[in-house]
Amino acid sequence: MDPSKKTSGIDMKVKLSTLWIVVMFNMVFADVLTFITPGVMKEIMTGYAGEIQITQGILLVFAILLEIPIAMIFLSRVLKYKANRWANMAACAITIVFVVGGGSAYLHYIFFATIEVVCMLLIDWYAWKWPNTEEVVSKN
């Protein structure tokens, strides 16, 4: 039996990648529902989102932060063990700060953000506890 599958029967790379997909869908739908919240689009069209002025620079920062979970869907499947573990843990830390720090008090956002953070904590836990099966396979 492949030791990377342990008790769940799912390869760790697939598990991590799938959790990043769940995170991404929750991020997208949190934003979609926020945009259809009455008054939000009108405010954004003024060039501000709350206290934040919407500039090309701030949009680039948001794009980079949003690209992290998108990239991790792919990277979780292709990176080697050590890089994969550290990339997942670093991506979780950065993305959790972004989700919590950039959040809003809308109930739907709190709900989606909770799901996102729980998924990322699971990713972090799985990455931390992931046994190095590449060494076992290469020694045989």
N, C-alpha and C positions, 0 to 999 in steps of 0.2 A: 504494500500500500504506500502511496506517495505521502510522505510525512507532512507536506505542505497543505494537505487537505484535511488533516486532523479529523475532528468529529463532524464537522458540517458537510464534508464532501465537496466543498467549493474551494477551488484554488484561491490562495490569498490575493493574488494579483487581480483576479476577477472580482473578488469580494470588495477590495479597495476601490477599484474602478467603478463598480456598480453603486457604491455609496456616494462617490463623487457625482455620478449621474443624478442620484436623488437630491443631493445638495443643489446642483445646477437647476433642476426643475423647480425646486422650492424658491430659489433666488429669482428665477424668471417670473413665476406666478405671483410672488410677493410684489414685484415691480409692476406687473400688469394690473393687479388689483389696486395698487397705489395710484397708478395713472388714471384709473376710472373713478377714483374717489372724488366726489364733487369739490371743485375749486382747485385741485392740485394742478391740472394742466394750465389753468388760467395763471396761477402763480408762476409756474415754470416759464411760461411765455413772457413774463416780465424780465426774465434773465436771472431770477433768484429761486433757490429752493430753500425756503426758510431763511436763515441768515447767510447762506452760502451763495456767492455770486457764481453763476454758471459761466465758466470761461473754457477756452480750448484746453488750457492746462489742467483744470479740474476734471474735465471729461476724459483726458488722457490718463490721469491717475485712476479714475474709476474704471476705465477700460482695462488697465493693467491689473487692477485688483480683481476684476471680474474674469480676466483671462486665467488666473491661477487655477480655479476649479475646473475650467474647461480643459486646460492643459493636463491637469492631473488625471482626467479620465483616460487619456492616452498614455501618459507617463507611468501611471500605476501598472499598466500592462507590459511595458517594454523595458523599464529600467531594471538593472541588476539589483540583487537583494539589498546591499548596503545603501546604495544611492536611492533606491525606492523607499526604504524605511525613513531615511532622513528627509527626503523630499516631501513625503506625505506628512511627517510631523511638522516640518517648517510651514508647509502650505496650510495646514490646519490652524496653526498659531496665527498666521497673518490673516487668514480668512475669518476666523472667529472674531478677531479684533475689528475687522472691517464690518462684519454683520452686526455686532453688538454696538460698536461705536457710531456706525452710520445709520442706525435704526431709527424708527419712528414709534410713536405711541399708538398708532392704529392697531386695533385688535388683530386684524388679519396679518399684519407685519409681525407682531409678537408671536403669533401662532407659527408662521412660516420660519421665523428666525429660531424659534425653539427647536423645530424639527431639524433645521440646518445645523445648529450647534450640537444637538444630540448625535447626528450622523457624523459630524467631524470629530466629536469625542470618541465615537466608536472607531473611526479611521485611525485616530491617534493611538487608541488602545491596541487595536489589531497590529498596527505597525510596530509599536513598542514590544509587544509580546510575540511577534512573528519569529519563529525559529529559523535559523539559517540552513535551509534545505539545499542550497547550492553547494555548500561544502560537503554535505553528506553524499550528494549525487556525484560530485567530482572525485571523491575518494574511492568510490566503488568501481 
